[in-house]
Amino acid sequence: MLEVAMAIAITLIGFAAVHVLCAAWALRWKAPRSRDSSFRHKAAVILAVRGCDPTLRDTLISLIHQDYEPLEIHIVVDHPRDEAFAVVHEIIREHDQRRRCIVQTLQLQSQTCGLKCAAIAQAVRSLKDVTIIATIDADVVPHSTWLAELVAPLADESVGVATGNHWFEPSDASCGSLVRSLWNAGALSPTSFFANPWGGSTAMRLLDVQQSGLIEAWESSAVDDGPIRPAVARMQRRIVFLPSLIMLNRESCSIKFCLNYMARILTWSRVYEPTFGWTVAHLVVNSLPVVAAMVLFGVALLRGEWTAGLVLLSGLIGHSILLWLAYLLVRQAVGRMSRHRAQSLAKLGWRKSLTLMSLVPITLVVYSIAMTRALTSRYVCWRGVWYYVTGRSQVVLLSYHPYSQPGKAASKSSL
């Protein structure tokens, strides 16, 4: 049994070491250099709102005060009875002296696309005399030069999309928040390497959007960033990832919320991403040695084979330490990117560091459960609305109702 234990332990260390090497790639990220500020074509930022996010007020105020001209901010509120409707108008009255904001409500709740996609498509169809469009999420608080940095790569005609990503940096040390941050760190390196579009910070030329059929794709899609890559490929342009626009999300969450969040993201990945098979393979390859090590460790203890048990335990501990190190490398790179915009990540104390390290196996368990749900469930709940996944890139909105606070809507057993 000792030989098997050593083989499994070496496998665990080897796989974790690969993650460290991939994470080290993030250290190559660089803050943006000064760009030609003359590339200031008229831009429209589109913000779809359903419910009142904790950061909605800060998001909208920061958009209004963007260091960019000329600029329109198109806010599509899901319903006049949505609690965010009054909040949005209040913020505009207090802060929008330059009258940048245009507010509308969602006119059509399509049965074949997500509410956010319907809102974006509606806003894009209403645009006039605009060259650039950008999308942002209501939980993203942009710094003053966010839009200027996002738009700058489009000065190159070969670039079709510029995009950022997000980093979960919870203000607390709850298990759910830290598990989501660990999982996010593991996903960020490949996401940035392949320049996967993220709807929370994305800029495109309006003409490209119109000619590529992206508007029509949004009107039959559950997620806004899913159809972007095929549309860009049709235009024979490329996608540029901007490390400086990795936006910090400091919201906290429970383990249950984290699990549902991961399951939903993985479900949309299954539906829309052709590389989803690699995601499944990655999980299987990384989880099987951990499971095998845990099972054999128990067997070794029962049989009194202490040497084999010690080897397996060492492999599991080394695996957690290396994945924790990979997390720290990505976090260091994110922190360096955020400092250029006068933001910073707090130093990790030894207690939080130990908690993160101990949560590495838990993260793998939650990830596995979320993947199982993503592979088997056909129902997804997003912002209180249920969707039924009918097939590849096809969803049906089951029923619509104005947003209500979590807990007020009827519950259903799925994502």
N, C-alpha and C positions, 0 to 999 in steps of 0.2 A: 504493500500500500504506500510505502514511502516514496517509491518512484512516481506513482500516480500523483501523490500530493505535491512533489517537487515540480512535476510537469504543469499542474494546474496553477501553482503559485507563480511560476515563471511566466505563464500565459497572462495571468492577472497583471503582473508588473509590466510585461511587454505592452499590453493593450493600453494601460494607463500612461506609459511613457510616450506612446504615440499621441495621446491627447495633449500631453505637455508640449510636444514638438509643434502640434497644430496651434496650440494656444500661444506659443512663442512667436508665431507669425504675426499675431496682433501687435507685437511690439514694434513692428515696422510702420504702423500707422503714423501719419504726420499731420500736424495742424495745417490748415490752409495758408498758403502764401498770399500776399496781397495780389488781388486780381484787378483786371481792367474794370473800373467802376462805370465805364461808359456803356456796358451791356446792361441796360436798364429798360428793356421793352416792357410795355404795359402788362402787368400780371394780375391774375385773379386767384386768390386763395379760397378754396372751398372747404367749408367746415360743416359736416353733417352732425346734427345734434339730436339725440334721443335720450331723455333723462338728463338730470343735472349732475354731471361729474363733479367730484370734489374740487378739481382744478379748472372747471369751466370758466369761472370768472378770471382767473389769472391767464388762462389761454387766450381768451378774447381780448383782454386788455393788452397783452403782449403783442397780439396780432395788430391791433389798432396802432400801436406805437412802433411798428417795424420801420427800420431805417431803409426804406425802399420807396421809390416813386417811379412811375405812377402805379397805384395799387388799388384794387377792389377786393373787398372781403365778402364773399357770398356765404351766408349762413342759412342752411336749410334745416328748420326745426321740424321734427317729425309730425307734430299735431298742435293746433292752437291750445289744446287743453294740457299739453305737456308742461310740467313745472318749469322747464328751461325757457319756455317762450317768454315769460315775464322777466326772467333773469337777464336774458339776452337784450331785451329792449331797455331794461334799466341800465345796463352797462353801456349801451350805445348812447343813451341820453347823457350819461355822466362823462364819457371819455372820447366819443367820436366827433371831435370838433371839425375834423377834416372831411367828415361825411364819406368815409371809406366803406362803410358797411351797407350791405343790401340783404334784407331778411325776407325769406319766403318760407312757406310751409310746404310739406310734401303733398303733392297733388294726387298722386296715384300710388297705391300700395300694390305693386305688381305681384302676381302669384309666382313668378318665375325668377325672381331675383331678391337679394337681400335689401332691406330698407336703406342701408347706407349706400349701396350701389344705385338704387333708384334716386336717392337724393343727389348724388354726384352727377348722374346722367341728366337729371332735371336742371341742375345748376349750369352744367356745361352747355346744354342746348339754349340757355337763356343769355349766353355771353355775346357781347358785341364789342368790336374794336379791341380785342384782347389777343396778345401774342403768346403769353405763357400762362399755364394753369399749374397750380400747386394744390396738393391735398394735405390735410393735417387732421389728426385725431383730437378729440376734446380733452384727452388726458395728457397732451403734450404741451408744455409751456415753452414757447420758443424764445430764445434770446434775441436781442435787437437786430442782429445781422443774419438771423436764420434764413430769411428768404433770399437775401443777397448771396449767401454762400450756396444755397440750394440751386439758384438759377444760374450761377456763374458757369458751370460746365456746359450749359447749352449754347454758349458762344461758339463751341466746336460743332460744326454741322454733322459730324459723325456720331455725336451723342444724341440719343433719343430720350433718355430718362436719367435724371439724377435722383439719388435716394439716400436716405440715412437708415437708422434702425433705433432700437430702444434698449435701455439697460435698466433692469429692476434693482434699485438701490433702496430697500425699505428703511424707513426711519426706526423701525423696531427690530427686535430679534425673535419674532414669532416663527415657529417652524414652517408654516405655510409660506410666509414671505421669503424666508431664506431658501426653501426648496425651489421656489419659482426663480429666485436669483441664480441658484446653481444650475438649474436647467437652462435658463436663458444664456448663461455663460457658455455652456456646451454647444448651444445652437448658434451663437453669434459668430464664431470663427468661420464655419462653413458658409453661413448666410452671407457674411461680408466677402468671403473669397469668391463666391459665385455671383455676387452683386444681385441678390434676390430683392426685388422691389418691396418696399414697405409703405403701405398707404398712409402711415403716420407722418411721413415727410417724403414727398415725391413731387418732382416737377417735370413737366413735359411741354412741348409746343402744342398749342391748340390745333394747328393745322395737321400735325402728325396724329393727334387723337381723332380728328375727324376723318382723315384719309385712311387710317388703319382699321377702322371699324370698331374701335375700342368703346365708343359710346354704346353701340348695339351689343357689344360683348358684356358691358356692365349691366345692361338691361336684362340679361339672362344669366347673371352670375350671383353667387351668394356673397363673395368677397371682392373688394375693389382691387386688390393687388394681384389676384390670381391671373386675370387675363392680360396683364400688362406685358409680360415677357413675350408671349406669342405675337402681340400687336407690334412690339418693337422689332421683332424678327422679320415681320412682314415688311416693315419699312427699311430693313437692312441697316439698322442703326444699333448702337450699343448702349449698355446700361453702366453708369458710373456710380460706384459706392463712395460715399463721403464719410470717412471716420469721424470728422469733426461734428457731424450731425447725428451722432449716437445720443439720443435724448434720454435724460434721466427721468425715471418714474419712481417716485418715492412712496407710492401707495402700499399699504399693508394688506395682507389677505390671510385667510385661514387655509388649512390643508384641503378642506373640501372645495373651496373656491379655486385653489391652485390646481387641483385635480380636474375640475370641470373646465378650467381655462386651457390646460394642456390638452385635454381630450378634444376640445373644440378646435384648437389650432391644428392638431394632428388630423382631425377629420377633414378640415378644409385642405390640408396638404394632400391627403389621400384623394380627394375629389379633383383637385386642380393641378397638382405638381407631378410631372412625368417622372421625377427623380424620387418619388416617395418610396419606391422599393429599396433604395439605398438607405433610407431612414430606418425602415424595418430591419434590414440586414445589420445595420449598425447596432441597433438595440439588441438583436438576438446574439450577435457575436460578443457583445460586452456583458450581457446579463447571464448567459449560460455558464461561463467560468465562475462567476460569483455564486450562482445557485449551487453549482457542483462543489465549490469549496465549502460552502456552508453545510451542505448535506454530509460531505465526507468528514468535515470537522466534527460533527456530531457523532458519526460512526466511529471515528478515531477515539473520541472520548469514551464511548461505550466499550470499545475493545481494549482500552488502556494503551493504545499506541500513541504515546505522548510525543514522540519525535515527529511523527506524521502530522499530529494535531498542531504542534508548534509551527511547523512549516506552513500549513494551511492558514493558520491565524496570522502569521507574518505576511503571507501573501495578501490576505484581506486588508490588513492594516496598511501595508505598503501601497496597495491599490487606492485606498481612500486618501492617503497622504499625497500621492501623485496627482489624483484628480483635484484635490484641494489646491495643490500648487498650480495646476492648469487654470483653475478659477482665479487665483491671485494674479496670474500673468495677464489674463484678459481684463481683470478689474484694474490693474495698473495701467494698461493701455487706454482704457476708457477714462480713467482719472486724468491722464495726460491730455486727452482730447478735450475734456470738460474744462480744464484749467484755462485754456485759451479764451474761454468766454466767461471768465470770472466765476466759475462754479468749481466746487471741489467735492471730493469724496472723503468722508470722515475716516480717520485711521481705525483699522480693525483692532479692537482690544483682544487680549488673549482669550477672554471668555467667549466672545463672538467667533473668534477664529476656531476654537475648539468645537463650538457648536456647529459651525459650518462643516468641519471635517467629519464630525460624527453623523451629520445629515447626508453625507454622500451616498451611503447604501440606501437610506430612506428615499432619496431622490430617484435612485434607480428603480426602486419598488413602485413609487408613484408614477414614474415614467412608463413602466411596464403596464400598470393598470390602465393608464390613460391610452396607451397604444392599443390595448385589447378592446377598450370601448370604442376607439376610433375605427378599428377594423370590423367591429360587429354591429355597431349601432347605426340606425338609419335616421334617428331623430336628433336634432341639434336645437338647443335653446340659446338664443342670443338676444340679450336685452329684453327678455320677457316674451319673445316671439318664437314660436316653434317652426322649424323647417324640416321637411322630409327629403332625404337624399334619395333620389330616384335612380341615379346612375352616374356615369362619368360626366362631370361638369354640369350636372342637372339637379336642381333642387326645386321644391315647391313650398311656398309659404302657406302654412296650414290655416292660420287665422290671424287677423290683425286686431290690435286694440291699442289705444294710447298707452304710453309708458306709465307704469306704476312702480312704487318702491318695491324692492325685493321682499317677498313674503306676502304681498297683497294679491299677487296673481296666483292662479291655481297651479298646483305642483303637478309634475309629471315625471315618471321614472325614465330618465334618459340623460343625455348631456345637458 
